[in-house]
């Protein structure tokens, strides 16, 4: 099953332990995580179901391409990293 890991800066705000859930796309995997942890969804997705502006997702070290539909493919052994993009000067 794909493994989903949330960075510590996100875990500061909401409980987000690493999870192993099934799914063939980024959306399916995230939906499975949100089913277990509903509070997490509003930190990751906006009210339209898209990634929030300052959230990035990597699948096996590659930045996902579809930030709206989250249709990027996920292999059974994938590691998915979800993090808030950091900015500032």
DSSP file (Angstrom, degrees, kcal/mol; ACC not computed):
  #  RESIDUE AA STRUCTURE BP1 BP2  ACC     N-H-->O    O-->H-N    N-H-->O    O-->H-N    TCO  KAPPA ALPHA  PHI   PSI    X-CA   Y-CA   Z-CA
    1    1 A X              0   0    0      0, 0.0    21,-0.2     0, 0.0    75,-0.1   0.000 360.0 360.0 360.0 144.5    0.0    0.0    0.0
    2    2 A X  E     -A   21   0A   0     19,-0.7    19,-1.6    21,-0.2     2,-0.5  -0.308 360.0-136.6 -59.7 145.9    1.2    3.6   -0.7
    3    3 A X  E     -Ab  20  79A   0     75,-2.7    77,-3.4    17,-0.2     2,-0.5  -0.924  12.8-156.9-109.3 130.3    2.7    5.3    2.4
    4    4 A X  E     -Ab  19  80A   0     15,-3.4    15,-2.3    -2,-0.5     2,-0.4  -0.923   9.6-172.0-111.3 128.0    1.7    9.0    3.0
    5    5 A X  E     - b   0  81A   0     75,-3.3    77,-2.8    -2,-0.5     2,-0.4  -0.972   7.8-157.4-124.2 132.3    4.0   11.1    5.1
    6    6 A X  E     - b   0  82A   0     10,-0.5    77,-0.2    -2,-0.4    12,-0.1  -0.889  25.8-113.8-108.7 138.3    3.2   14.6    6.3
    7    7 A X    >>  -     0   0    0     75,-1.9     4,-2.0    -2,-0.4     3,-1.1  -0.279  25.5-111.8 -71.2 155.9    6.0   17.0    7.3
    8    8 A X  H 3> S+     0   0    0      1,-0.3     4,-1.2     2,-0.2    -1,-0.1   0.829 114.3  61.4 -57.3 -35.1    6.5   18.2   10.8
    9    9 A X  H 34 S+     0   0    0      1,-0.2     4,-0.3     2,-0.2    -1,-0.3   0.835 109.1  43.3 -64.9 -28.6    5.5   21.8   10.1
   10   10 A X  H X> S+     0   0    0     -3,-1.1     3,-1.5     1,-0.2     4,-1.2   0.864 108.5  57.7 -78.3 -39.0    2.1   20.5    9.1
   11   11 A X  H 3< S+     0   0    0     -4,-2.0    -2,-0.2     1,-0.3    -1,-0.2   0.673  91.8  72.1 -67.3 -15.6    1.8   18.1   12.0
   12   12 A X  T 3< S+     0   0    0     -4,-1.2    -1,-0.3    -5,-0.2    -2,-0.2   0.832 106.1  36.9 -63.3 -30.8    2.3   21.1   14.3
   13   13 A X  T <4 S+     0   0    0     -3,-1.5     2,-0.3    -4,-0.3    -2,-0.2   0.742 129.3   9.8 -95.7 -28.2   -1.3   22.2   13.4
   14   14 A X  S  < S-     0   0    0     -4,-1.2     2,-0.3     2,-0.0    -1,-0.3  -0.995  85.0 -91.8-153.8 147.4   -3.1   18.9   13.2
   15   15 A X        +     0   0    0     -2,-0.3    25,-0.1    -3,-0.1    -3,-0.1  -0.463  51.7 159.5 -62.6 123.6   -2.5   15.3   14.0
   16   16 A X        +     0   0    0     -2,-0.3   -10,-0.5    -5,-0.1    -5,-0.1  -0.444  10.6 176.6-148.2  67.4   -1.1   13.7   10.8
   17   17 A X        -     0   0    0      1,-0.1   -13,-0.1   -12,-0.1    -2,-0.0  -0.324  47.5 -82.4 -69.0 156.9    0.8   10.5   11.5
   18   18 A X        -     0   0    0    -12,-0.1     2,-0.3   -13,-0.1   -13,-0.2  -0.303  55.8-162.9 -55.4 145.0    2.3    8.6    8.5
   19   19 A X  E     -A    4   0A   0    -15,-2.3   -15,-3.4    -3,-0.1     2,-0.5  -0.964  21.6-149.0-134.6 148.6   -0.4    6.4    7.0
   20   20 A X  E     +A    3   0A   0     -2,-0.3     2,-0.3   -17,-0.2   -17,-0.2  -0.979  35.6 153.7-116.6 118.0   -0.6    3.4    4.7
   21   21 A X  E     -A    2   0A   0    -19,-1.6   -19,-0.7    -2,-0.5     2,-0.2  -0.933  40.1-109.4-139.3 159.4   -3.7    3.4    2.6
   22   22 A X        +     0   0    0     -2,-0.3     2,-0.2   -21,-0.2    10,-0.2  -0.570  50.1 126.5 -91.1 157.8   -4.8    2.0   -0.8
   23   23 A X        -     0   0    0     -2,-0.2   -21,-0.2    51,-0.1    -2,-0.1  -0.679  48.4-140.2 161.1 147.7   -5.4    4.1   -3.9
   24   24 A X  S    S+     0   0    0     -2,-0.2    50,-2.5    49,-0.1     2,-0.3   0.573  88.6  38.5 -99.6 -13.9   -4.4    4.3   -7.6
   25   25 A X  B  > S-E   73   0B   0     48,-0.3     4,-2.3     1,-0.1    48,-0.2  -0.875  87.4-108.5-131.1 165.3   -4.2    8.2   -7.7
   26   26 A X  H  > S+     0   0    0     46,-1.7     4,-2.8    -2,-0.3     5,-0.2   0.918 120.6  52.2 -58.2 -43.5   -3.1   10.9   -5.4
   27   27 A X  H  > S+     0   0    0     43,-2.6     4,-2.9     1,-0.2     5,-0.2   0.939 109.1  48.5 -59.1 -47.9   -6.8   11.9   -4.9
   28   28 A X  H  > S+     0   0    0     42,-0.3     4,-1.8     1,-0.2    -1,-0.2   0.899 113.4  47.5 -61.5 -41.2   -7.8    8.3   -4.0
   29   29 A X  H  X S+     0   0    0     -4,-2.3     4,-1.9     2,-0.2    -1,-0.2   0.941 113.8  46.5 -65.8 -47.2   -4.9    8.0   -1.5
   30   30 A X  H  X S+     0   0    0     -4,-2.8     4,-2.9     1,-0.2     5,-0.2   0.898 109.4  54.6 -63.9 -39.4   -5.6   11.4    0.1
   31   31 A X  H  X S+     0   0    0     -4,-2.9     4,-1.9    -5,-0.2    -1,-0.2   0.898 107.4  50.9 -59.8 -39.6   -9.4   10.6    0.3
   32   32 A X  H  X S+     0   0    0     -4,-1.8     4,-1.1    -5,-0.2    -1,-0.2   0.891 111.3  47.8 -65.6 -38.7   -8.5    7.4    2.2
   33   33 A X  H  X S+     0   0    0     -4,-1.9     4,-1.9     1,-0.2     3,-0.4   0.923 111.1  50.9 -65.4 -43.9   -6.3    9.4    4.6
   34   34 A X  H  < S+     0   0    0     -4,-2.9    -2,-0.2     1,-0.2    -1,-0.2   0.813 102.5  60.5 -65.9 -29.5   -9.1   12.0    5.1
   35   35 A X  H  < S+     0   0    0     -4,-1.9     3,-0.3     1,-0.2    -1,-0.2   0.884 112.6  38.6 -63.4 -36.8  -11.6    9.3    5.9
   36   36 A X  H  < S+     0   0    0     -4,-1.1    -2,-0.2    -3,-0.4     2,-0.2   0.785 133.5  25.2 -79.3 -29.4   -9.4    8.3    8.8
   37   37 A X    >X  +     0   0    0     -4,-1.9     3,-1.4    -5,-0.1     4,-0.5  -0.645  66.0 174.9-139.8  75.3   -8.5   11.8    9.8
   38   38 A X  H >> S+     0   0    0     -3,-0.3     3,-1.0     1,-0.3     4,-0.5   0.791  76.3  63.7 -58.5 -32.7  -11.2   14.3    8.6
   39   39 A X  H 34 S+     0   0    0      1,-0.2     3,-0.4     2,-0.2     4,-0.4   0.799  94.4  63.1 -63.1 -27.1   -9.6   17.4   10.3
   40   40 A X  H X> S+     0   0    0     -3,-1.4     3,-1.3     1,-0.2     4,-1.0   0.810  86.2  73.3 -67.3 -30.9   -6.6   17.0    8.0
   41   41 A X  H XX S+     0   0    0     -3,-1.0     4,-3.2    -4,-0.5     3,-0.9   0.873  91.2  54.0 -56.2 -43.8   -8.5   17.6    4.8
   42   42 A X  H 3< S+     0   0    0     -4,-0.5    -1,-0.3    -3,-0.4    -2,-0.2   0.694 106.4  54.0 -69.6 -16.7   -9.0   21.4    5.3
   43   43 A X  H <4 S+     0   0    0     -3,-1.3    -1,-0.3    -4,-0.4    -2,-0.2   0.718 119.8  32.0 -83.1 -22.4   -5.2   21.8    5.8
   44   44 A X  H << S+     0   0    0     -4,-1.0     8,-2.7    -3,-0.9     2,-0.3   0.831 119.5  41.5-102.6 -42.9   -4.5   20.1    2.5
   45   45 A X  B  < S-F   51   0C   0     -4,-3.2     6,-0.2     6,-0.3    -1,-0.2  -0.812  70.4-133.6-113.0 148.9   -7.4   20.9    0.1
   46   46 A X    >   -     0   0    0      4,-2.9     3,-1.8    -2,-0.3     6,-0.1  -0.217  46.7 -83.9 -84.1-174.9   -9.4   24.1   -0.4
   47   47 A X  T 3  S+     0   0    0      1,-0.3    -1,-0.1     2,-0.1    -5,-0.0   0.592 130.0  56.2 -70.9  -8.5  -13.2   24.2   -0.6
   48   48 A X  T 3  S-     0   0    0      2,-0.1    -1,-0.3     3,-0.0     3,-0.1   0.379 119.3-107.9 -99.1   1.4  -13.1   23.2   -4.3
   49   49 A X  S <  S+     0   0    0     -3,-1.8     2,-0.2     1,-0.3    -2,-0.1   0.596  79.2 126.5  83.3  11.1  -11.1   20.1   -3.6
   50   50 A X  S    S-     0   0    0      1,-0.1    -4,-2.9    19,-0.0    -1,-0.3  -0.613  72.6 -86.2 -95.5 159.6   -7.8   21.4   -5.0
   51   51 A X  B     -F   45   0C   0     16,-2.2    -6,-0.3    -6,-0.2    -1,-0.1  -0.404  52.4-105.6 -60.1 138.5   -4.5   21.5   -3.3
   52   52 A X    >   -     0   0    0     -8,-2.7     3,-1.9     1,-0.1    -1,-0.1  -0.305  34.4-105.6 -61.3 154.1   -4.2   24.6   -1.2
   53   53 A X  T 3  S+     0   0    0      1,-0.3    -1,-0.1    -3,-0.1    -2,-0.1   0.831 117.7  42.1 -54.4 -39.3   -1.8   27.2   -2.7
   54   54 A X  T 3  S+     0   0    0     30,-0.1    31,-3.1     2,-0.0     2,-0.4   0.042  95.3  95.4-103.7  27.2    1.0   26.6   -0.3
   55   55 A X  E <   -C   84   0A   0     -3,-1.9     2,-0.3    29,-0.3    29,-0.2  -0.954  51.0-172.2-115.2 136.3    0.8   22.8   -0.2
   56   56 A X  E     -C   83   0A   0     27,-3.3    27,-2.6    -2,-0.4     2,-0.4  -0.945   6.6-157.5-125.7 150.5    3.0   20.5   -2.4
   57   57 A X  E     -C   82   0A   0     -2,-0.3     7,-2.5    25,-0.2     2,-0.4  -0.993   4.0-167.1-130.7 132.6    2.8   16.8   -2.9
   58   58 A X  E     -CD  81  63A   0     23,-2.5    23,-2.6    -2,-0.4     2,-0.6  -0.958   6.9-158.5-117.8 136.7    5.6   14.5   -4.1
   59   59 A X  E >  S-CD  80  62A   0      3,-2.8     3,-1.8    -2,-0.4    21,-0.2  -0.970  83.7 -20.4-113.9 117.0    5.1   10.9   -5.2
   60   60 A X  T 3  S-     0   0    0     19,-3.2    -1,-0.2    -2,-0.6    20,-0.1   0.887 130.8 -49.3  50.2  43.6    8.4    9.0   -5.0
   61   61 A X  T 3  S+     0   0    0     18,-0.4     2,-0.5     1,-0.2    -1,-0.3   0.428 115.6 113.4  82.8  -0.8   10.3   12.2   -5.0
   62   62 A X  E <  S-D   59   0A   0     -3,-1.8    -3,-2.8     0, 0.0    -1,-0.2  -0.905  70.1-119.8-108.9 129.6    8.6   13.7   -8.0
   63   63 A X  E     -D   58   0A   0     -2,-0.5    -5,-0.2    -5,-0.2    -7,-0.0  -0.427  37.3-112.0 -62.2 132.4    6.3   16.8   -7.7
   64   64 A X        -     0   0    0     -7,-2.5    -7,-0.1    -2,-0.1     3,-0.1  -0.313  18.5-151.6 -67.2 154.0    2.8   15.9   -8.8
   65   65 A X  S    S+     0   0    0      1,-0.2     2,-1.0    -3,-0.1    -1,-0.1   0.793  79.0  65.0 -94.1 -34.7    1.6   17.6  -12.1
   66   66 A X     >  +     0   0    0      1,-0.2     4,-0.8     2,-0.1     6,-0.3  -0.754  49.2 164.3-100.8  92.9   -2.2   17.7  -11.4
   67   67 A X  T  4 S+     0   0    0     -2,-1.0   -16,-2.2     2,-0.1    -1,-0.2   0.638  77.9  45.2 -80.1 -15.2   -2.9   20.1   -8.5
   68   68 A X  T  4 S+     0   0    0    -18,-0.2    -1,-0.1     1,-0.0    -2,-0.1   0.919 126.8  20.9 -93.2 -58.5   -6.6   20.4   -9.4
   69   69 A X  T  4 S-     0   0    0    -19,-0.1   -42,-0.2   -18,-0.0    -2,-0.1   0.657  86.3-143.0 -87.1 -16.8   -7.8   16.8  -10.1
   70   70 A X     <  +     0   0    0     -4,-0.8   -43,-2.6     1,-0.1   -42,-0.3   0.885  48.1 148.3  55.0  41.9   -4.9   15.1   -8.2
   71   71 A X        +     0   0    0    -45,-0.2    -1,-0.1   -46,-0.2     3,-0.1   0.396  15.0 132.2 -90.5   2.5   -5.0   12.4  -10.9
   72   72 A X        -     0   0    0     -6,-0.3   -46,-1.7     1,-0.1   -45,-0.2  -0.284  64.0-107.3 -56.2 138.3   -1.3   11.6  -10.8
   73   73 A X  B     -E   25   0B   0    -48,-0.2     2,-0.4   -47,-0.1   -48,-0.3  -0.342  29.5-157.0 -70.9 148.1   -0.8    7.8  -10.7
   74   74 A X        -     0   0    0    -50,-2.5     2,-0.1    -3,-0.1   -51,-0.1  -0.993   7.6-143.5-128.9 124.0    0.3    6.1   -7.5
   75   75 A X    >   -     0   0    0     -2,-0.4     3,-1.7     1,-0.1   -50,-0.0  -0.422  30.1-107.2 -80.6 161.7    2.0    2.7   -7.4
   76   76 A X  T 3  S+     0   0    0      1,-0.3    -1,-0.1    -2,-0.1   -52,-0.0   0.787 120.8  42.7 -59.3 -30.4    1.4    0.2   -4.7
   77   77 A X  T 3  S+     0   0    0    -75,-0.1    -1,-0.3     2,-0.1   -75,-0.1   0.218  88.8 134.9-101.9  13.9    4.8    0.8   -3.2
   78   78 A X    <   -     0   0    0     -3,-1.7   -75,-2.7     1,-0.1     2,-0.5  -0.228  46.6-145.8 -68.7 150.2    4.8    4.6   -3.5
   79   79 A X  E     -b    3   0A   0    -77,-0.2   -19,-3.2   -75,-0.0     2,-0.5  -0.983  15.6-162.9-112.5 126.0    5.8    7.1   -0.9
   80   80 A X  E     -bC   4  59A   0    -77,-3.4   -75,-3.3    -2,-0.5     2,-0.5  -0.938   1.0-162.3-114.2 122.8    3.8   10.3   -0.9
   81   81 A X  E     -bC   5  58A   0    -23,-2.6   -23,-2.5    -2,-0.5     2,-0.5  -0.913   3.4-168.6-107.7 128.2    5.1   13.3    0.9
   82   82 A X  E     +bC   6  57A   0    -77,-2.8   -75,-1.9    -2,-0.5     2,-0.3  -0.966  19.7 157.4-116.9 125.6    2.7   16.2    1.7
   83   83 A X  E     - C   0  56A   0    -27,-2.6   -27,-3.3    -2,-0.5     2,-0.5  -0.983  43.5-112.2-146.8 156.7    4.2   19.4    2.9
   84   84 A X  E     - C   0  55A   0     -2,-0.3   -29,-0.3   -29,-0.2     2,-0.2  -0.775  41.7-117.7 -85.8 131.1    3.5   23.1    3.1
   85   85 A X        -     0   0    0    -31,-3.1     2,-0.4    -2,-0.5    -1,-0.0  -0.485  28.5-137.7 -67.8 136.9    5.7   25.1    0.9
   86   86 A X        +     0   0    0     -2,-0.2     2,-0.3     2,-0.0    -1,-0.1  -0.779  29.2 166.3 -99.3 140.9    7.9   27.5    2.8
   87   87 A X        +     0   0    0     -2,-0.4     2,-0.2   -33,-0.0   -33,-0.0  -0.905  16.4  99.9-142.7 172.3    8.5   31.0    1.7
   88   88 A X              0   0    0     -2,-0.3    -2,-0.0     1,-0.1     0, 0.0  -0.750 360.0 360.0 134.7 178.0    9.9   34.1    3.2
   89   89 A X              0   0    0     -2,-0.2    -1,-0.1     0, 0.0     0, 0.0   0.388 360.0 360.0-132.8 360.0   13.1   36.1    3.2
